[in-house]
Amino acid sequence: TLFRTPFPDVAISCGRGAIMASVALRSASRGRTRTVHIQHPRVSLSLFDRVVIPQHDLVAALPVADNVIQITGSLHAVDAHALAQAGPLPGDAAAGSRAGPLV
């Protein structure tokens, strides 16, 4: 088979090239592997447990679905500590983050 046990608890995919593998893994694990897809997959959103869609990725209105998380900007590793270490931001630049559970 393509996948072997033990299946991971969570699989995070990004981009169109990763969609089929993520969907196949979720199916092979009989839904035990929670799937999170980053970017609009352009397939049924119900194929994933969560879909994180950056606002710039939307070509139409955001689909109404309980598993969709819309974000502004891109996912990144910048947190309050990193901002403090960087010092003042130039000009009118501002930074912020919104964190929450993906699965």
Phi and psi in radians as a Rosetta constraint file:
Dihedral C 1 N 2 CA 2 C 2 CIRCULARHARMONIC -1.245 0.35
Dihedral N 2 CA 2 C 2 N 3 CIRCULARHARMONIC -0.638 0.35
Dihedral C 2 N 3 CA 3 C 3 CIRCULARHARMONIC -2.088 0.35
Dihedral N 3 CA 3 C 3 N 4 CIRCULARHARMONIC 2.565 0.35
Dihedral C 3 N 4 CA 4 C 4 CIRCULARHARMONIC -2.097 0.35
Dihedral N 4 CA 4 C 4 N 5 CIRCULARHARMONIC 2.641 0.35
Dihedral C 4 N 5 CA 5 C 5 CIRCULARHARMONIC -1.384 0.35
Dihedral N 5 CA 5 C 5 N 6 CIRCULARHARMONIC 2.688 0.35
Dihedral C 5 N 6 CA 6 C 6 CIRCULARHARMONIC -1.367 0.35
Dihedral N 6 CA 6 C 6 N 7 CIRCULARHARMONIC 2.494 0.35
Dihedral C 6 N 7 CA 7 C 7 CIRCULARHARMONIC -1.355 0.35
Dihedral N 7 CA 7 C 7 N 8 CIRCULARHARMONIC 2.595 0.35
Dihedral C 7 N 8 CA 8 C 8 CIRCULARHARMONIC -1.204 0.35
Dihedral N 8 CA 8 C 8 N 9 CIRCULARHARMONIC 2.719 0.35
Dihedral C 8 N 9 CA 9 C 9 CIRCULARHARMONIC -1.215 0.35
Dihedral N 9 CA 9 C 9 N 10 CIRCULARHARMONIC -0.662 0.35
Dihedral C 9 N 10 CA 10 C 10 CIRCULARHARMONIC -2.397 0.35
Dihedral N 10 CA 10 C 10 N 11 CIRCULARHARMONIC 2.447 0.35
Dihedral C 10 N 11 CA 11 C 11 CIRCULARHARMONIC -2.203 0.35
Dihedral N 11 CA 11 C 11 N 12 CIRCULARHARMONIC 2.224 0.35
Dihedral C 11 N 12 CA 12 C 12 CIRCULARHARMONIC -1.940 0.35
Dihedral N 12 CA 12 C 12 N 13 CIRCULARHARMONIC 2.183 0.35
Dihedral C 12 N 13 CA 13 C 13 CIRCULARHARMONIC -2.120 0.35
Dihedral N 13 CA 13 C 13 N 14 CIRCULARHARMONIC 2.788 0.35
Dihedral C 13 N 14 CA 14 C 14 CIRCULARHARMONIC -2.615 0.35
Dihedral N 14 CA 14 C 14 N 15 CIRCULARHARMONIC 2.307 0.35
Dihedral C 14 N 15 CA 15 C 15 CIRCULARHARMONIC 1.545 0.35
Dihedral N 15 CA 15 C 15 N 16 CIRCULARHARMONIC 2.824 0.35
Dihedral C 15 N 16 CA 16 C 16 CIRCULARHARMONIC -1.122 0.35
Dihedral N 16 CA 16 C 16 N 17 CIRCULARHARMONIC -0.574 0.35
Dihedral C 16 N 17 CA 17 C 17 CIRCULARHARMONIC -1.161 0.35
Dihedral N 17 CA 17 C 17 N 18 CIRCULARHARMONIC -0.334 0.35
Dihedral C 17 N 18 CA 18 C 18 CIRCULARHARMONIC -1.726 0.35
Dihedral N 18 CA 18 C 18 N 19 CIRCULARHARMONIC -0.095 0.35
Dihedral C 18 N 19 CA 19 C 19 CIRCULARHARMONIC -1.072 0.35
Dihedral N 19 CA 19 C 19 N 20 CIRCULARHARMONIC -0.883 0.35
Dihedral C 19 N 20 CA 20 C 20 CIRCULARHARMONIC -1.066 0.35
Dihedral N 20 CA 20 C 20 N 21 CIRCULARHARMONIC -0.718 0.35
Dihedral C 20 N 21 CA 21 C 21 CIRCULARHARMONIC -1.135 0.35
Dihedral N 21 CA 21 C 21 N 22 CIRCULARHARMONIC -0.717 0.35
Dihedral C 21 N 22 CA 22 C 22 CIRCULARHARMONIC -1.122 0.35
Dihedral N 22 CA 22 C 22 N 23 CIRCULARHARMONIC -0.794 0.35
Dihedral C 22 N 23 CA 23 C 23 CIRCULARHARMONIC -1.135 0.35
Dihedral N 23 CA 23 C 23 N 24 CIRCULARHARMONIC -0.722 0.35
Dihedral C 23 N 24 CA 24 C 24 CIRCULARHARMONIC -1.146 0.35
Dihedral N 24 CA 24 C 24 N 25 CIRCULARHARMONIC -0.696 0.35
Dihedral C 24 N 25 CA 25 C 25 CIRCULARHARMONIC -1.126 0.35
Dihedral N 25 CA 25 C 25 N 26 CIRCULARHARMONIC -0.772 0.35
Dihedral C 25 N 26 CA 26 C 26 CIRCULARHARMONIC -1.049 0.35
Dihedral N 26 CA 26 C 26 N 27 CIRCULARHARMONIC -0.734 0.35
Dihedral C 26 N 27 CA 27 C 27 CIRCULARHARMONIC -1.175 0.35
Dihedral N 27 CA 27 C 27 N 28 CIRCULARHARMONIC -0.814 0.35
Dihedral C 27 N 28 CA 28 C 28 CIRCULARHARMONIC -1.071 0.35
Dihedral N 28 CA 28 C 28 N 29 CIRCULARHARMONIC -0.592 0.35
Dihedral C 28 N 29 CA 29 C 29 CIRCULARHARMONIC -1.486 0.35
Dihedral N 29 CA 29 C 29 N 30 CIRCULARHARMONIC 0.029 0.35
Dihedral C 29 N 30 CA 30 C 30 CIRCULARHARMONIC 0.979 0.35
Dihedral N 30 CA 30 C 30 N 31 CIRCULARHARMONIC 0.679 0.35
Dihedral C 30 N 31 CA 31 C 31 CIRCULARHARMONIC 1.454 0.35
Dihedral N 31 CA 31 C 31 N 32 CIRCULARHARMONIC 0.012 0.35
Dihedral C 31 N 32 CA 32 C 32 CIRCULARHARMONIC -1.269 0.35
Dihedral N 32 CA 32 C 32 N 33 CIRCULARHARMONIC -0.528 0.35
Dihedral C 32 N 33 CA 33 C 33 CIRCULARHARMONIC -1.488 0.35
Dihedral N 33 CA 33 C 33 N 34 CIRCULARHARMONIC 2.073 0.35
Dihedral C 33 N 34 CA 34 C 34 CIRCULARHARMONIC -1.383 0.35
Dihedral N 34 CA 34 C 34 N 35 CIRCULARHARMONIC 2.329 0.35
Dihedral C 34 N 35 CA 35 C 35 CIRCULARHARMONIC -1.966 0.35
Dihedral N 35 CA 35 C 35 N 36 CIRCULARHARMONIC 2.381 0.35
Dihedral C 35 N 36 CA 36 C 36 CIRCULARHARMONIC -2.184 0.35
Dihedral N 36 CA 36 C 36 N 37 CIRCULARHARMONIC 2.148 0.35
Dihedral C 36 N 37 CA 37 C 37 CIRCULARHARMONIC -1.952 0.35
Dihedral N 37 CA 37 C 37 N 38 CIRCULARHARMONIC 2.336 0.35
Dihedral C 37 N 38 CA 38 C 38 CIRCULARHARMONIC -1.833 0.35
Dihedral N 38 CA 38 C 38 N 39 CIRCULARHARMONIC 2.265 0.35
Dihedral C 38 N 39 CA 39 C 39 CIRCULARHARMONIC 1.642 0.35
Dihedral N 39 CA 39 C 39 N 40 CIRCULARHARMONIC 2.745 0.35
Dihedral C 39 N 40 CA 40 C 40 CIRCULARHARMONIC -1.203 0.35
Dihedral N 40 CA 40 C 40 N 41 CIRCULARHARMONIC 2.100 0.35
Dihedral C 40 N 41 CA 41 C 41 CIRCULARHARMONIC -1.351 0.35
Dihedral N 41 CA 41 C 41 N 42 CIRCULARHARMONIC -0.269 0.35
Dihedral C 41 N 42 CA 42 C 42 CIRCULARHARMONIC 1.044 0.35
Dihedral N 42 CA 42 C 42 N 43 CIRCULARHARMONIC 0.427 0.35
Dihedral C 42 N 43 CA 43 C 43 CIRCULARHARMONIC -2.321 0.35
Dihedral N 43 CA 43 C 43 N 44 CIRCULARHARMONIC 3.121 0.35
Dihedral C 43 N 44 CA 44 C 44 CIRCULARHARMONIC -0.999 0.35
Dihedral N 44 CA 44 C 44 N 45 CIRCULARHARMONIC 2.242 0.35
Dihedral C 44 N 45 CA 45 C 45 CIRCULARHARMONIC -1.177 0.35
Dihedral N 45 CA 45 C 45 N 46 CIRCULARHARMONIC -0.344 0.35
Dihedral C 45 N 46 CA 46 C 46 CIRCULARHARMONIC -1.249 0.35
Dihedral N 46 CA 46 C 46 N 47 CIRCULARHARMONIC -0.152 0.35
Dihedral C 46 N 47 CA 47 C 47 CIRCULARHARMONIC -1.300 0.35
Dihedral N 47 CA 47 C 47 N 48 CIRCULARHARMONIC -0.165 0.35
Dihedral C 47 N 48 CA 48 C 48 CIRCULARHARMONIC -2.203 0.35
Dihedral N 48 CA 48 C 48 N 49 CIRCULARHARMONIC 2.695 0.35
Dihedral C 48 N 49 CA 49 C 49 CIRCULARHARMONIC -1.305 0.35
Dihedral N 49 CA 49 C 49 N 50 CIRCULARHARMONIC -0.671 0.35
Dihedral C 49 N 50 CA 50 C 50 CIRCULARHARMONIC -2.462 0.35
Dihedral N 50 CA 50 C 50 N 51 CIRCULARHARMONIC 2.545 0.35
Dihedral C 50 N 51 CA 51 C 51 CIRCULARHARMONIC -2.257 0.35
Dihedral N 51 CA 51 C 51 N 52 CIRCULARHARMONIC 2.137 0.35
Dihedral C 51 N 52 CA 52 C 52 CIRCULARHARMONIC -1.776 0.35
Dihedral N 52 CA 52 C 52 N 53 CIRCULARHARMONIC 1.982 0.35
Dihedral C 52 N 53 CA 53 C 53 CIRCULARHARMONIC -2.019 0.35
Dihedral N 53 CA 53 C 53 N 54 CIRCULARHARMONIC 1.968 0.35
Dihedral C 53 N 54 CA 54 C 54 CIRCULARHARMONIC -1.127 0.35
Dihedral N 54 CA 54 C 54 N 55 CIRCULARHARMONIC 2.492 0.35
Dihedral C 54 N 55 CA 55 C 55 CIRCULARHARMONIC -0.955 0.35
Dihedral N 55 CA 55 C 55 N 56 CIRCULARHARMONIC -0.638 0.35
Dihedral C 55 N 56 CA 56 C 56 CIRCULARHARMONIC -1.227 0.35
Dihedral N 56 CA 56 C 56 N 57 CIRCULARHARMONIC -0.180 0.35
Dihedral C 56 N 57 CA 57 C 57 CIRCULARHARMONIC -1.546 0.35
Dihedral N 57 CA 57 C 57 N 58 CIRCULARHARMONIC -0.081 0.35
Dihedral C 57 N 58 CA 58 C 58 CIRCULARHARMONIC -1.551 0.35
Dihedral N 58 CA 58 C 58 N 59 CIRCULARHARMONIC 2.180 0.35
Dihedral C 58 N 59 CA 59 C 59 CIRCULARHARMONIC -1.736 0.35
Dihedral N 59 CA 59 C 59 N 60 CIRCULARHARMONIC -0.231 0.35
Dihedral C 59 N 60 CA 60 C 60 CIRCULARHARMONIC -2.498 0.35
Dihedral N 60 CA 60 C 60 N 61 CIRCULARHARMONIC -3.032 0.35
Dihedral C 60 N 61 CA 61 C 61 CIRCULARHARMONIC -1.031 0.35
Dihedral N 61 CA 61 C 61 N 62 CIRCULARHARMONIC 2.553 0.35
Dihedral C 61 N 62 CA 62 C 62 CIRCULARHARMONIC -1.066 0.35
Dihedral N 62 CA 62 C 62 N 63 CIRCULARHARMONIC 2.242 0.35
Dihedral C 62 N 63 CA 63 C 63 CIRCULARHARMONIC -1.060 0.35
Dihedral N 63 CA 63 C 63 N 64 CIRCULARHARMONIC 2.497 0.35
Dihedral C 63 N 64 CA 64 C 64 CIRCULARHARMONIC -1.478 0.35
Dihedral N 64 CA 64 C 64 N 65 CIRCULARHARMONIC 1.962 0.35
Dihedral C 64 N 65 CA 65 C 65 CIRCULARHARMONIC -2.755 0.35
Dihedral N 65 CA 65 C 65 N 66 CIRCULARHARMONIC 2.466 0.35
Dihedral C 65 N 66 CA 66 C 66 CIRCULARHARMONIC -1.164 0.35
Dihedral N 66 CA 66 C 66 N 67 CIRCULARHARMONIC -0.378 0.35
Dihedral C 66 N 67 CA 67 C 67 CIRCULARHARMONIC -1.655 0.35
Dihedral N 67 CA 67 C 67 N 68 CIRCULARHARMONIC 0.128 0.35
Dihedral C 67 N 68 CA 68 C 68 CIRCULARHARMONIC -1.702 0.35
Dihedral N 68 CA 68 C 68 N 69 CIRCULARHARMONIC 2.304 0.35
Dihedral C 68 N 69 CA 69 C 69 CIRCULARHARMONIC -2.061 0.35
Dihedral N 69 CA 69 C 69 N 70 CIRCULARHARMONIC 2.049 0.35
Dihedral C 69 N 70 CA 70 C 70 CIRCULARHARMONIC -1.656 0.35
Dihedral N 70 CA 70 C 70 N 71 CIRCULARHARMONIC 2.330 0.35
Dihedral C 70 N 71 CA 71 C 71 CIRCULARHARMONIC -2.146 0.35
Dihedral N 71 CA 71 C 71 N 72 CIRCULARHARMONIC 2.713 0.35
Dihedral C 71 N 72 CA 72 C 72 CIRCULARHARMONIC -1.751 0.35
Dihedral N 72 CA 72 C 72 N 73 CIRCULARHARMONIC 2.269 0.35
Dihedral C 72 N 73 CA 73 C 73 CIRCULARHARMONIC 1.528 0.35
Dihedral N 73 CA 73 C 73 N 74 CIRCULARHARMONIC -2.707 0.35
Dihedral C 73 N 74 CA 74 C 74 CIRCULARHARMONIC -2.081 0.35
Dihedral N 74 CA 74 C 74 N 75 CIRCULARHARMONIC 2.706 0.35
Dihedral C 74 N 75 CA 75 C 75 CIRCULARHARMONIC -1.159 0.35
Dihedral N 75 CA 75 C 75 N 76 CIRCULARHARMONIC 2.483 0.35
Dihedral C 75 N 76 CA 76 C 76 CIRCULARHARMONIC -2.751 0.35
Dihedral N 76 CA 76 C 76 N 77 CIRCULARHARMONIC 3.000 0.35
Dihedral C 76 N 77 CA 77 C 77 CIRCULARHARMONIC -1.754 0.35
Dihedral N 77 CA 77 C 77 N 78 CIRCULARHARMONIC 0.223 0.35
Dihedral C 77 N 78 CA 78 C 78 CIRCULARHARMONIC -1.333 0.35
Dihedral N 78 CA 78 C 78 N 79 CIRCULARHARMONIC 2.196 0.35
Dihedral C 78 N 79 CA 79 C 79 CIRCULARHARMONIC -2.241 0.35
Dihedral N 79 CA 79 C 79 N 80 CIRCULARHARMONIC -3.071 0.35
Dihedral C 79 N 80 CA 80 C 80 CIRCULARHARMONIC -1.032 0.35
Dihedral N 80 CA 80 C 80 N 81 CIRCULARHARMONIC -0.664 0.35
Dihedral C 80 N 81 CA 81 C 81 CIRCULARHARMONIC -1.117 0.35
Dihedral N 81 CA 81 C 81 N 82 CIRCULARHARMONIC -0.804 0.35
Dihedral C 81 N 82 CA 82 C 82 CIRCULARHARMONIC -1.080 0.35
Dihedral N 82 CA 82 C 82 N 83 CIRCULARHARMONIC -0.701 0.35
Dihedral C 82 N 83 CA 83 C 83 CIRCULARHARMONIC -1.136 0.35
Dihedral N 83 CA 83 C 83 N 84 CIRCULARHARMONIC -0.703 0.35
Dihedral C 83 N 84 CA 84 C 84 CIRCULARHARMONIC -1.127 0.35
Dihedral N 84 CA 84 C 84 N 85 CIRCULARHARMONIC -0.683 0.35
Dihedral C 84 N 85 CA 85 C 85 CIRCULARHARMONIC -1.177 0.35
Dihedral N 85 CA 85 C 85 N 86 CIRCULARHARMONIC -0.557 0.35
Dihedral C 85 N 86 CA 86 C 86 CIRCULARHARMONIC -1.285 0.35
Dihedral N 86 CA 86 C 86 N 87 CIRCULARHARMONIC -0.436 0.35
Dihedral C 86 N 87 CA 87 C 87 CIRCULARHARMONIC 1.486 0.35
Dihedral N 87 CA 87 C 87 N 88 CIRCULARHARMONIC -2.915 0.35
Dihedral C 87 N 88 CA 88 C 88 CIRCULARHARMONIC -1.083 0.35
Dihedral N 88 CA 88 C 88 N 89 CIRCULARHARMONIC 2.505 0.35
Dihedral C 88 N 89 CA 89 C 89 CIRCULARHARMONIC -1.477 0.35
Dihedral N 89 CA 89 C 89 N 90 CIRCULARHARMONIC 2.568 0.35
Dihedral C 89 N 90 CA 90 C 90 CIRCULARHARMONIC -1.266 0.35
Dihedral N 90 CA 90 C 90 N 91 CIRCULARHARMONIC 2.556 0.35
Dihedral C 90 N 91 CA 91 C 91 CIRCULARHARMONIC 0.968 0.35
Dihedral N 91 CA 91 C 91 N 92 CIRCULARHARMONIC -2.307 0.35
Dihedral C 91 N 92 CA 92 C 92 CIRCULARHARMONIC -1.639 0.35
Dihedral N 92 CA 92 C 92 N 93 CIRCULARHARMONIC 0.248 0.35
Dihedral C 92 N 93 CA 93 C 93 CIRCULARHARMONIC -1.091 0.35
Dihedral N 93 CA 93 C 93 N 94 CIRCULARHARMONIC 2.525 0.35
Dihedral C 93 N 94 CA 94 C 94 CIRCULARHARMONIC -2.410 0.35
Dihedral N 94 CA 94 C 94 N 95 CIRCULARHARMONIC 2.669 0.35
Dihedral C 94 N 95 CA 95 C 95 CIRCULARHARMONIC -2.419 0.35
Dihedral N 95 CA 95 C 95 N 96 CIRCULARHARMONIC 2.638 0.35
Dihedral C 95 N 96 CA 96 C 96 CIRCULARHARMONIC -2.889 0.35
Dihedral N 96 CA 96 C 96 N 97 CIRCULARHARMONIC 2.978 0.35
Dihedral C 96 N 97 CA 97 C 97 CIRCULARHARMONIC -2.558 0.35
Dihedral N 97 CA 97 C 97 N 98 CIRCULARHARMONIC 2.762 0.35
Dihedral C 97 N 98 CA 98 C 98 CIRCULARHARMONIC -2.291 0.35
Dihedral N 98 CA 98 C 98 N 99 CIRCULARHARMONIC 2.069 0.35
Dihedral C 98 N 99 CA 99 C 99 CIRCULARHARMONIC -2.003 0.35
Dihedral N 99 CA 99 C 99 N 100 CIRCULARHARMONIC 2.648 0.35
Dihedral C 99 N 100 CA 100 C 100 CIRCULARHARMONIC -3.078 0.35
Dihedral N 100 CA 100 C 100 N 101 CIRCULARHARMONIC 2.967 0.35
Dihedral C 100 N 101 CA 101 C 101 CIRCULARHARMONIC -1.234 0.35
Dihedral N 101 CA 101 C 101 N 102 CIRCULARHARMONIC 2.389 0.35
Dihedral C 101 N 102 CA 102 C 102 CIRCULARHARMONIC -1.599 0.35
Dihedral N 102 CA 102 C 102 N 103 CIRCULARHARMONIC -0.515 0.35
